[in-house]
Amino acid sequence: MTGMRIEEGAMIGRCRMGPLLGSGSMGVVHEAYHTTLEMRVAIKFLSPPPVGSVREEWIARFRREARLAARVNHPGVVRVLDMGEEYQHPYIVMEFVAGRTLETLIEERGRFDEHLALRVVGQIARGLQAAHGAGVVHRDLKPSNILVAPDGSMKIADLGLARDPHAAAITRPSGMVGTPHYMAPESLEAGTDPDHRVDLYALGVLLYRLVYGRLPFRGSLHQVLAGHIQGTPDWTLPDGVVLSSGTLYLIRRLMEKWPVRRLSTAMEVIQACRELLARLNERKALEDRRASAASSSTRSRFAKSLRERLRASGRSAEGTEIVHATSRERILAGLLLVLLVGSALRSCQGRHEPKGGATHPGPASGEAIRPLPDPPRSEEGFVGAEMRPTRLHDHRRDSLPFQEGRAL
């Protein structure tokens, strides 16, 4: 191991070194395997101090990071498992978190919806509450220091600039501690002693970036620092973005220039996020109920219109009831017609038969049938002839409307 170059497979304490995970202002982080605990871990090594700085101060800050982080036992904060020094390089062994940083997710998504942003900030605030309760101030809270586990949980990492309020301050040679885009105004003033409220200011900047999709102050370093000290963020919402007044008020309170006007504890942030999420859920449920009622009303109107149109066309809404009833009526009508016709035929047949059971004398056996003689004709033909109906045609008197004695 030469300088900060660490070979994979090398043993550092009880850990077998793995690939490089990342680097920051305070050091580099490697993945490793803890042979005693038999688990994956992350090892952070102290970077070489910048020119003009005192090595002992940097080492003291690094060791203090381990001691302060070890005080915090919370699922929202990366745990510190061990610390040591190898080849004059101090290191700490931390919990390994599989996943990505919040910075990576922001770069991919660009902007978070209000509901998701409040959930993220609420989770981070719970980790801050645990850290502040242990007397730890992060002082460099930013998305790249927030690890996102595969299950979506947030963990605060890299307490490299963490400060114990009861210990003497150790700052960079420039006197500036933190990342410019997330630094509270009091952190930029010489001779001040910032407290835990600098983390709340950074949390407000983070919430602004999540819902707006941009940082409140951009430009050169001088422009960014001037914006935090005396500038006003651009509160104009992007096109198509809707933000509740409660969330906007929370951002304003967290980004107050004067610490005394800022929210004072992380618990207040947690409660505010919880209340805002409850309101958003109620509003969403109300909108869903209204949409469901409107959809139900539309379906009812459509069904009513369909029934009316089907009724007008002789069909029911079910499509079979009226059609089947009409078919039965037709069948019954057909049967009734057949019965009437049959009755009429039987009646006619009865009238054709002679009264008293007499029958026409038929020809004798073997006697040839002789044709009937022609009726007498006159010179005037049938018109002037007086004719009377024979017995064979007597049934016509009962069925045909003619007058007795009138010529046919």
C-alpha positions as CSV (number, residue, x, y, z in Angstrom):
1,M,0.0,0.0,0.0
2,T,1.7,3.2,-1.2
3,G,0.2,6.6,-0.2
4,M,-3.6,6.1,-0.6
5,R,-3.2,3.3,-3.1
6,I,-4.8,0.2,-1.6
7,E,-4.6,-3.1,-3.4
8,E,-7.6,-5.4,-3.4
9,G,-7.1,-8.5,-1.2
10,A,-4.8,-6.7,1.2
11,M,-5.5,-7.3,4.9
12,I,-6.2,-4.1,6.9
13,G,-6.8,-5.1,10.5
14,R,-9.4,-7.9,10.4
15,C,-10.7,-6.8,7.0
16,R,-9.8,-8.1,3.5
17,M,-9.9,-5.1,1.1
18,G,-12.2,-4.9,-1.8
19,P,-12.9,-2.4,-4.6
20,L,-13.0,1.3,-4.2
21,L,-16.5,2.7,-3.5
22,G,-15.9,6.4,-3.6
23,S,-13.9,9.3,-2.3
24,G,-14.7,12.6,-0.5
25,S,-13.1,15.6,1.1
26,M,-12.1,13.5,4.2
27,G,-11.0,10.3,2.6
28,V,-11.6,7.3,0.4
29,V,-14.0,4.4,1.0
30,H,-13.4,0.8,0.0
31,E,-15.6,-2.3,0.2
32,A,-14.1,-5.0,2.4
33,Y,-14.9,-8.3,4.1
34,H,-14.6,-8.5,7.9
35,T,-13.2,-11.9,8.6
36,T,-14.2,-11.9,12.3
37,L,-17.7,-10.7,11.9
38,E,-18.1,-12.5,8.6
39,M,-19.9,-9.7,6.9
40,R,-19.4,-7.1,4.2
41,V,-18.2,-3.7,5.5
42,A,-17.1,-0.4,4.2
43,I,-13.7,1.0,5.3
44,K,-13.0,4.8,5.1
45,F,-9.3,5.9,5.0
46,L,-8.2,9.4,5.8
47,S,-7.0,11.4,2.8
48,P,-3.7,13.2,2.8
49,P,-4.1,16.6,4.5
50,P,-4.2,19.6,2.2
51,V,-1.1,21.9,2.0
52,G,-0.6,24.1,5.1
53,S,-2.9,22.1,7.4
54,V,-1.8,20.3,10.5
55,R,-1.8,16.6,10.2
56,E,-2.7,16.1,13.8
57,E,-5.8,18.2,13.4
58,W,-7.1,16.1,10.5
59,I,-6.3,12.8,12.3
60,A,-8.1,14.2,15.4
61,R,-11.2,15.1,13.3
62,F,-11.1,11.6,11.7
63,R,-11.0,9.8,15.0
64,R,-13.7,12.1,16.4
65,E,-15.9,11.1,13.5
66,A,-15.7,7.5,14.6
67,R,-16.4,8.2,18.2
68,L,-19.3,10.5,17.4
69,A,-20.8,8.1,14.9
70,A,-20.5,5.2,17.4
71,R,-22.8,7.1,19.8
72,V,-25.6,7.0,17.3
73,N,-27.5,3.8,17.2
74,H,-30.4,4.3,14.7
75,P,-31.6,2.6,11.5
76,G,-31.3,6.0,9.8
77,V,-27.6,6.4,10.5
78,V,-24.8,4.2,9.1
79,R,-23.3,2.3,12.0
80,V,-19.6,2.5,12.9
81,L,-18.2,-1.0,13.8
82,D,-14.5,-0.4,14.4
83,M,-11.6,2.0,14.0
84,G,-7.8,1.7,13.7
85,E,-4.6,2.9,12.0
86,E,-2.5,1.1,9.4
87,Y,0.7,2.4,7.9
88,Q,0.0,5.8,9.4
89,H,-3.4,5.8,7.7
90,P,-6.3,6.0,10.2
91,Y,-9.5,4.2,9.2
92,I,-12.9,3.4,10.4
93,V,-15.0,0.3,9.7
94,M,-18.6,1.0,8.9
95,E,-21.8,-0.8,8.0
96,F,-22.0,-1.6,4.3
97,V,-25.1,-0.3,2.7
98,A,-25.9,-1.9,-0.7
99,G,-27.6,0.7,-2.9
100,R,-27.0,4.2,-4.2
101,T,-26.8,7.7,-2.9
102,L,-29.7,10.1,-3.0
103,E,-27.7,12.3,-5.3
104,T,-27.7,9.6,-7.9
105,L,-31.4,9.2,-7.6
106,I,-32.0,13.0,-7.9
107,E,-29.8,13.1,-11.1
108,E,-31.9,10.3,-12.6
109,R,-35.3,11.5,-11.6
110,G,-34.7,15.3,-11.9
111,R,-37.6,16.1,-9.5
112,F,-39.6,14.2,-6.9
113,D,-43.3,14.5,-6.4
114,E,-44.5,16.2,-3.2
115,H,-45.6,13.0,-1.5
116,L,-42.3,11.2,-2.1
117,A,-40.2,14.2,-1.2
118,L,-41.9,14.6,2.2
119,R,-41.3,10.9,2.9
120,V,-37.6,11.2,2.0
121,V,-37.1,14.3,4.2
122,G,-39.1,12.7,7.0
123,Q,-36.8,9.7,7.0
124,I,-33.7,11.8,7.0
125,A,-35.1,13.9,9.9
126,R,-35.5,10.8,12.0
127,G,-31.8,10.0,11.5
128,L,-30.9,13.6,12.4
129,Q,-33.0,13.4,15.5
130,A,-31.0,10.4,16.7
131,A,-27.7,12.1,15.9
132,H,-28.7,15.4,17.5
133,G,-30.0,13.5,20.6
134,A,-26.5,12.0,20.9
135,G,-24.9,15.4,20.7
136,V,-23.8,15.1,17.1
137,V,-24.1,17.8,14.5
138,H,-23.4,16.6,10.9
139,R,-22.5,20.0,9.3
140,D,-22.2,18.5,5.9
141,L,-25.7,17.1,5.1
142,K,-26.2,16.7,1.4
143,P,-27.7,14.1,-1.0
144,S,-24.3,12.4,-1.6
145,N,-24.1,11.7,2.1
146,I,-27.5,10.0,2.1
147,L,-27.4,6.3,1.2
148,V,-30.6,4.7,-0.2
149,A,-30.9,1.0,0.7
150,P,-32.6,-1.4,-1.8
151,D,-35.8,-1.4,0.4
152,G,-36.0,2.4,0.0
153,S,-34.8,3.3,3.6
154,M,-32.5,6.3,4.0
155,K,-29.2,6.3,6.0
156,I,-27.1,9.3,6.9
157,A,-23.4,8.6,6.2
158,D,-20.1,10.4,6.3
159,L,-19.9,12.2,9.6
160,G,-16.5,13.4,8.6
161,L,-17.3,17.0,9.4
162,A,-19.5,16.1,12.4
163,R,-18.9,18.3,15.4
164,D,-19.3,17.7,19.1
165,P,-20.9,20.9,20.6
166,H,-18.8,20.5,23.8
167,A,-15.5,20.0,22.0
168,A,-13.2,22.6,20.4
169,A,-14.0,23.4,16.8
170,I,-11.7,22.0,14.2
171,T,-12.3,23.6,10.8
172,R,-10.7,23.7,7.4
173,P,-7.9,26.2,6.9
174,S,-10.4,28.4,5.0
175,G,-12.6,28.4,8.0
176,M,-15.5,27.0,6.0
177,V,-17.0,23.7,7.0
178,G,-19.5,22.0,4.7
179,T,-20.6,22.0,1.1
180,P,-21.4,25.5,-0.3
181,H,-24.8,24.6,-1.9
182,Y,-26.2,23.3,1.5
183,M,-24.5,25.6,4.0
184,A,-26.4,27.7,6.4
185,P,-25.7,31.4,6.5
186,E,-24.2,31.2,10.1
187,S,-21.7,28.6,8.9
188,L,-20.2,31.2,6.5
189,E,-19.7,33.9,9.2
190,A,-16.4,34.1,11.0
191,G,-16.4,33.8,14.7
192,T,-19.8,32.0,14.9
193,D,-20.5,28.7,16.6
194,P,-23.2,27.0,14.5
195,D,-25.4,24.4,16.3
196,H,-27.6,21.6,15.1
197,R,-29.9,24.0,13.2
198,V,-27.3,24.1,10.4
199,D,-28.5,20.5,9.6
200,L,-32.1,21.7,9.5
201,Y,-31.2,24.5,7.0
202,A,-29.4,21.9,4.8
203,L,-32.5,19.7,5.1
204,G,-34.6,22.6,3.8
205,V,-32.3,23.1,0.8
206,L,-32.6,19.4,0.1
207,L,-36.5,19.5,0.2
208,Y,-36.4,22.6,-2.1
209,R,-34.3,20.7,-4.6
210,L,-36.5,17.6,-4.4
211,V,-39.7,19.4,-5.2
212,Y,-38.4,22.1,-7.5
213,G,-35.8,20.0,-9.4
214,R,-33.1,22.6,-8.9
215,L,-31.0,24.2,-6.2
216,P,-32.2,27.5,-4.7
217,F,-28.9,29.3,-5.4
218,R,-26.8,28.6,-8.5
219,G,-23.8,30.1,-10.3
220,S,-20.3,30.7,-9.2
221,L,-19.1,29.9,-5.7
222,H,-19.4,33.6,-4.8
223,Q,-22.9,33.8,-6.1
224,V,-24.0,30.7,-4.2
225,L,-22.5,31.9,-0.9
226,A,-24.0,35.4,-1.3
227,G,-27.4,33.8,-2.0
228,H,-27.3,31.8,1.2
229,I,-26.3,34.9,3.2
230,Q,-28.7,37.5,1.8
231,G,-30.3,36.1,-1.3
232,T,-33.9,35.0,-1.9
233,P,-34.7,31.7,-3.5
234,D,-36.7,31.6,-6.7
235,W,-40.1,30.4,-5.5
236,T,-41.6,30.1,-9.0
237,L,-42.8,26.6,-9.5
238,P,-41.9,24.7,-12.7
239,D,-44.6,24.3,-15.3
240,G,-47.1,21.7,-14.4
241,V,-45.9,21.4,-10.8
242,V,-48.4,21.7,-8.0
243,L,-47.2,22.2,-4.5
244,S,-49.3,22.6,-1.3
245,S,-49.0,25.7,0.7
246,G,-48.0,23.6,3.8
247,T,-45.0,22.1,2.0
248,L,-43.9,25.5,0.8
249,Y,-44.2,26.9,4.3
250,L,-42.1,24.1,5.6
251,I,-39.3,24.9,3.1
252,R,-39.4,28.6,4.0
253,R,-39.2,27.9,7.7
254,L,-36.3,25.5,7.3
255,M,-34.4,28.0,5.1
256,E,-34.8,31.0,7.3
257,K,-31.6,33.1,7.4
258,W,-31.8,33.7,11.2
259,P,-31.5,30.4,13.2
260,V,-34.0,31.7,15.8
261,R,-36.7,31.9,13.2
262,R,-35.9,28.4,11.8
263,L,-37.5,25.2,13.0
264,S,-35.6,24.3,16.1
265,T,-35.6,20.5,16.2
266,A,-35.7,17.6,13.8
267,M,-38.8,16.3,15.7
268,E,-40.7,19.4,14.4
269,V,-39.7,18.5,10.9
270,I,-40.9,14.9,11.4
271,Q,-44.2,16.1,12.8
272,A,-44.7,18.6,9.9
273,C,-43.9,15.9,7.3
274,R,-46.4,13.5,9.0
275,E,-49.2,16.1,9.0
276,L,-48.6,17.2,5.4
277,L,-48.6,13.6,4.3
278,A,-51.8,12.9,6.1
279,R,-53.4,15.9,4.4
280,L,-52.1,14.8,1.0
281,N,-53.5,11.3,1.6
282,E,-56.9,12.7,2.6
283,R,-57.0,14.9,-0.5
284,K,-56.1,12.0,-2.7
285,A,-58.8,9.8,-1.1
286,L,-61.4,12.6,-1.6
287,E,-60.4,13.0,-5.2
288,D,-60.6,9.2,-5.7
289,R,-64.1,9.1,-4.2
290,R,-65.2,12.0,-6.4
291,A,-63.8,10.3,-9.5
292,S,-65.5,7.0,-8.5
293,A,-68.8,8.8,-7.9
294,A,-68.5,10.6,-11.3
295,S,-67.6,7.3,-13.0
296,S,-70.6,5.5,-11.3
297,S,-72.9,8.3,-12.3
298,T,-71.7,8.1,-15.9
299,R,-72.3,4.4,-16.0
300,S,-75.8,4.8,-14.5
301,R,-76.7,7.4,-17.2
302,F,-75.3,5.2,-19.9
303,A,-77.2,2.1,-18.6
304,K,-80.5,4.2,-18.4
305,S,-80.0,5.5,-21.9
306,L,-79.3,1.9,-23.2
307,R,-82.4,0.6,-21.5
308,E,-84.6,3.3,-23.1
309,R,-83.1,2.7,-26.5
310,L,-83.6,-1.1,-26.2
311,R,-87.1,-0.6,-24.9
312,A,-87.9,1.6,-27.9
313,S,-86.5,-1.1,-30.3
314,G,-88.5,-3.9,-28.6
315,R,-85.6,-5.4,-26.7
316,S,-84.8,-5.5,-23.0
317,A,-81.6,-4.4,-21.3
318,E,-80.8,-8.1,-20.8
319,G,-81.3,-8.7,-24.5
320,T,-83.5,-11.8,-24.2
321,E,-86.5,-11.3,-22.0
322,I,-88.8,-9.4,-24.4
323,V,-87.7,-11.5,-27.3
324,H,-88.5,-14.7,-25.6
325,A,-91.9,-13.4,-24.5
326,T,-92.8,-12.4,-28.1
327,S,-91.7,-15.9,-29.3
328,R,-94.1,-17.5,-26.8
329,E,-96.9,-15.3,-27.9
330,R,-96.3,-16.3,-31.5
331,I,-96.3,-20.0,-30.7
332,L,-99.5,-19.7,-28.7
333,A,-101.1,-17.7,-31.5
334,G,-100.0,-20.4,-34.0
335,L,-101.5,-23.2,-31.9
336,L,-104.7,-21.2,-31.5
337,L,-105.0,-20.7,-35.2
338,V,-104.4,-24.4,-35.9
339,L,-107.2,-25.3,-33.4
340,L,-109.6,-22.8,-35.0
341,V,-108.9,-24.1,-38.5
342,G,-109.3,-27.7,-37.4
343,S,-112.6,-26.9,-35.7
344,A,-113.9,-25.1,-38.8
345,L,-112.9,-28.1,-41.0
346,R,-114.7,-30.6,-38.7
347,S,-117.8,-28.3,-38.7
348,C,-117.8,-28.2,-42.5
349,Q,-117.4,-32.0,-42.7
350,G,-120.4,-32.5,-40.4
351,R,-122.6,-30.3,-42.6
352,H,-121.7,-32.3,-45.7
353,E,-123.1,-35.5,-44.3
354,P,-127.0,-36.3,-44.9
355,K,-129.4,-36.0,-42.0
356,G,-130.6,-39.1,-40.4
357,G,-127.5,-41.1,-41.4
358,A,-128.8,-41.5,-45.1
359,T,-126.3,-42.0,-47.7
360,H,-126.4,-41.7,-51.5
361,P,-127.2,-45.0,-53.2
362,G,-124.1,-46.2,-54.9
363,P,-123.9,-48.3,-58.0
364,A,-124.6,-52.0,-57.6
365,S,-121.9,-54.5,-57.7
366,G,-120.7,-54.9,-61.2
367,E,-123.0,-52.1,-62.5
368,A,-121.3,-49.6,-64.7
369,I,-121.4,-46.0,-63.7
370,R,-123.6,-44.1,-66.1
371,P,-123.0,-40.4,-66.7
372,L,-125.6,-38.0,-65.5
373,P,-128.0,-36.7,-68.2
374,D,-127.4,-33.3,-69.5
375,P,-129.7,-30.7,-68.0
376,P,-132.5,-29.4,-70.3
377,R,-131.5,-26.5,-72.4
378,S,-133.6,-23.8,-73.9
379,E,-132.8,-21.7,-76.7
380,E,-131.9,-19.0,-74.3
381,G,-129.5,-21.3,-72.6
382,F,-129.0,-21.4,-68.9
383,V,-130.1,-17.8,-68.3
384,G,-133.8,-18.4,-68.9
385,A,-134.0,-21.9,-67.6
386,E,-135.8,-22.4,-64.3
387,M,-133.7,-24.7,-62.2
388,R,-134.0,-26.0,-58.7
389,P,-131.2,-27.3,-56.7
390,T,-131.0,-31.1,-56.4
391,R,-130.7,-32.9,-53.1
392,L,-127.0,-33.1,-53.6
393,H,-126.8,-29.3,-53.3
394,D,-129.3,-28.9,-50.5
395,H,-126.4,-28.1,-48.0
396,R,-125.7,-24.9,-49.9
397,R,-129.0,-23.5,-48.5
398,D,-127.4,-23.5,-45.1
399,S,-124.1,-22.1,-46.2
400,L,-124.6,-19.9,-49.2
401,P,-126.6,-16.6,-49.1
402,F,-129.1,-17.1,-51.9
403,Q,-132.9,-16.6,-52.0
404,E,-135.4,-19.4,-52.6
405,G,-136.8,-19.5,-56.2
406,R,-134.2,-17.2,-57.6
407,A,-132.4,-18.3,-60.7
408,L,-128.7,-18.9,-60.3
